[in-house]
Amino acid sequence: MNPYFITAAVSYLLGSIPFGYLLVRIFKGEDVRASGSGNIGATNVARKSPALGIATLALDAAKGLAAVLVARGLFSGPHPQLIMTVAAFFAVLGHLFPVWLKFRGGKGVATSLGAFILLTPKSILCMVVLFLLIAVALRYVSLASVAVAAAFPLLAWAWREYRDSRQLLLIAAVSALVIWKHRQNIGRIATGTESKLGRKPHTEPRTLGATRP
């Protein structure tokens, strides 16, 4: 069977494990999608429990890294960097569109960082620093997330952390998907209605069909 197909399937399934949803369901007996922003990512989970938010962040990053490690362990063909990049891409795709939650997932920042830490370590380090600077200075987690996503392919290109153009295209695709997932946040930033760090968002009950990304 084609190793790229196997890598894509395994990585998607690993990425689609909804740790934020599972942790809140197990420890709080609630559906994290029904409150706050309605997202299953670490930021929204942290509104329920800071400890669970940290755990979600770590586990979402870890599943991205795990997908790449599995691909590296299973396949050592002529293009190991490319197959690892395919694994990283599909791990992020699984997080964004998990089959278990009707394809309504998170926004992919933590999973992207974990998935690409081995492939583009210099770029990831720069992105973490940039994220912290923007988040602390402007207090917008979403803006910091969009900024680092936009910078990712440029950083990977500048540091030459790719072997061929296919890798760079997959990196650009990940960035585009993460930015697209933040499209409503971008709209709220433009109108001045986006929640800032330290300011609680509206917490009235939500219907799952009206989940706010």
C-alpha positions as CSV (number, residue, x, y, z in Angstrom):
1,M,0.0,0.0,0.0
2,N,1.2,3.5,-0.7
3,P,3.2,4.8,2.3
4,Y,1.8,8.4,1.8
5,F,-1.8,7.1,2.0
6,I,-1.0,5.2,5.2
7,T,0.8,8.2,6.6
8,A,-2.1,10.5,5.8
9,A,-4.7,8.1,7.3
10,V,-2.8,7.4,10.5
11,S,-1.8,11.0,11.0
12,Y,-5.4,12.2,10.4
13,L,-6.7,9.8,13.0
14,L,-4.1,10.8,15.6
15,G,-4.8,14.5,14.9
16,S,-8.5,14.1,15.2
17,I,-8.4,12.9,18.9
18,P,-10.4,15.8,20.5
19,F,-8.4,16.0,23.8
20,G,-10.1,19.3,24.9
21,Y,-13.5,17.9,24.4
22,L,-12.6,14.6,26.2
23,L,-10.9,16.3,29.2
24,V,-13.8,18.6,29.9
25,R,-16.3,15.7,29.4
26,I,-14.3,13.4,31.8
27,F,-13.4,15.8,34.5
28,K,-16.2,18.4,34.4
29,G,-19.1,16.3,32.9
30,E,-19.7,19.1,30.4
31,D,-19.5,19.7,26.7
32,V,-16.9,22.4,26.1
33,R,-18.5,23.3,22.8
34,A,-21.6,24.5,24.6
35,S,-19.9,27.4,26.4
36,G,-17.4,30.2,25.8
37,S,-16.2,30.4,22.3
38,G,-17.6,26.8,21.6
39,N,-14.1,25.7,20.5
40,I,-12.4,22.5,21.7
41,G,-8.9,24.1,21.9
42,A,-6.8,25.0,25.0
43,T,-8.0,28.6,25.3
44,N,-11.7,27.7,25.6
45,V,-10.9,24.7,27.8
46,A,-8.9,26.9,30.1
47,R,-12.1,29.0,30.8
48,K,-13.5,25.8,32.4
49,S,-10.2,24.9,34.1
50,P,-6.7,26.4,33.7
51,A,-5.2,23.0,34.5
52,L,-7.3,21.3,31.8
53,G,-6.4,24.1,29.4
54,I,-2.7,23.4,29.9
55,A,-3.2,19.7,29.5
56,T,-5.1,20.3,26.3
57,L,-2.3,22.5,24.9
58,A,0.3,19.8,25.7
59,L,-1.8,16.9,24.4
60,D,-2.8,18.7,21.2
61,A,0.9,19.5,20.5
62,A,1.9,16.0,21.4
63,K,-0.5,14.3,19.0
64,G,1.0,16.4,16.1
65,L,4.5,15.3,17.2
66,A,3.4,11.7,17.5
67,A,2.1,11.6,14.0
68,V,5.4,12.8,12.6
69,L,7.4,10.3,14.8
70,V,5.2,7.4,13.7
71,A,5.7,8.4,10.0
72,R,9.4,8.6,10.5
73,G,9.5,5.2,12.3
74,L,7.4,3.4,9.8
75,F,8.8,4.8,6.5
76,S,12.5,5.5,5.8
77,G,12.3,5.8,2.1
78,P,14.1,8.2,-0.3
79,H,12.0,11.2,0.9
80,P,11.8,11.1,4.7
81,Q,11.3,14.8,5.1
82,L,8.4,14.9,2.7
83,I,6.6,12.0,4.3
84,M,7.0,13.6,7.7
85,T,5.6,16.8,6.4
86,V,2.6,14.9,5.0
87,A,2.1,13.4,8.5
88,A,2.3,16.9,10.0
89,F,-0.2,18.3,7.5
90,F,-2.8,15.5,8.1
91,A,-2.4,15.7,11.8
92,V,-3.4,19.3,11.7
93,L,-6.2,18.5,9.3
94,G,-7.5,15.9,11.7
95,H,-7.5,18.4,14.5
96,L,-9.3,21.0,12.4
97,F,-11.9,18.6,11.1
98,P,-12.2,15.6,13.4
99,V,-14.5,12.8,12.2
100,W,-15.6,12.1,15.8
101,L,-17.1,15.6,16.3
102,K,-18.8,15.9,12.9
103,F,-15.7,17.7,11.5
104,R,-16.0,20.6,13.9
105,G,-12.6,20.8,15.6
106,G,-10.1,23.3,16.9
107,K,-8.0,26.0,15.3
108,G,-4.8,24.0,14.9
109,V,-2.2,26.3,16.5
110,A,-0.9,23.9,19.2
111,T,-1.1,20.8,16.9
112,S,0.8,22.7,14.2
113,L,3.6,23.6,16.6
114,G,3.9,20.0,17.8
115,A,3.7,18.6,14.3
116,F,6.4,20.8,12.9
117,I,8.8,21.1,15.8
118,L,11.1,18.4,14.4
119,L,10.8,19.6,10.8
120,T,11.2,23.4,11.2
121,P,12.6,24.0,14.7
122,K,14.0,27.4,14.0
123,S,10.8,28.6,12.5
124,I,8.8,27.2,15.5
125,L,11.1,29.0,18.0
126,C,10.6,32.3,16.1
127,M,6.8,31.7,16.1
128,V,6.7,31.0,19.8
129,V,8.6,34.3,20.5
130,L,6.4,36.2,18.1
131,F,3.2,34.7,19.6
132,L,4.3,35.7,23.1
133,L,5.2,39.2,22.1
134,I,1.9,39.9,20.4
135,A,-0.2,38.2,23.0
136,V,1.4,40.1,25.9
137,A,1.6,43.4,24.1
138,L,-1.9,43.4,22.5
139,R,-3.7,40.8,24.7
140,Y,-5.2,39.1,21.7
141,V,-4.5,35.4,21.6
142,S,-6.3,35.1,18.2
143,L,-4.3,37.9,16.7
144,A,-1.1,36.3,17.9
145,S,-2.2,33.0,16.4
146,V,-3.0,34.5,13.0
147,A,0.3,36.4,12.9
148,V,2.4,33.3,13.6
149,A,0.4,31.3,11.1
150,A,1.0,33.9,8.4
151,A,4.7,34.1,9.3
152,F,5.2,30.3,9.2
153,P,5.9,29.7,5.5
154,L,8.0,32.9,5.3
155,L,10.1,31.7,8.2
156,A,10.5,28.2,6.8
157,W,11.5,29.7,3.5
158,A,14.0,32.1,5.1
159,W,15.6,29.4,7.3
160,R,15.6,27.0,4.4
161,E,13.8,24.4,6.5
162,Y,12.5,22.3,3.6
163,R,14.0,20.0,1.0
164,D,11.7,20.7,-1.9
165,S,8.8,22.9,-2.9
166,R,6.2,20.3,-1.9
167,Q,7.1,20.7,1.7
168,L,6.8,24.4,1.5
169,L,3.4,24.1,-0.2
170,L,2.1,21.9,2.6
171,I,3.4,24.4,5.2
172,A,1.6,27.2,3.4
173,A,-1.5,25.1,3.3
174,V,-1.4,24.5,7.0
175,S,-1.0,28.3,7.6
176,A,-3.9,29.1,5.3
177,L,-6.2,26.6,7.1
178,V,-5.3,28.0,10.5
179,I,-5.9,31.5,9.4
180,W,-9.2,30.4,7.8
181,K,-10.2,28.8,11.1
182,H,-9.7,32.2,12.8
183,R,-11.8,34.1,10.2
184,Q,-14.5,35.1,12.7
185,N,-11.9,36.2,15.2
186,I,-10.4,38.4,12.6
187,G,-13.8,39.9,12.0
188,R,-14.3,40.6,15.7
189,I,-10.8,42.1,16.0
190,A,-11.7,44.5,13.1
191,T,-14.9,45.6,14.9
192,G,-13.3,45.7,18.4
193,T,-15.4,43.0,19.9
194,E,-12.8,40.3,20.2
195,S,-12.1,39.1,23.8
196,K,-8.7,40.0,25.2
197,L,-6.6,38.2,27.7
198,G,-7.9,38.8,31.2
199,R,-11.4,39.7,30.0
200,K,-14.1,37.0,30.3
201,P,-16.1,36.4,27.1
202,H,-19.9,36.0,27.2
203,T,-20.6,32.7,28.8
204,E,-24.3,32.2,28.2
205,P,-25.3,28.6,27.2
206,R,-24.7,27.8,23.5
207,T,-26.4,25.5,21.1
208,L,-24.0,23.2,19.3
209,G,-25.3,24.2,16.0
210,A,-24.3,27.8,16.7
211,T,-20.8,27.1,17.9
212,R,-18.6,30.1,17.7
213,P,-15.2,29.2,16.2
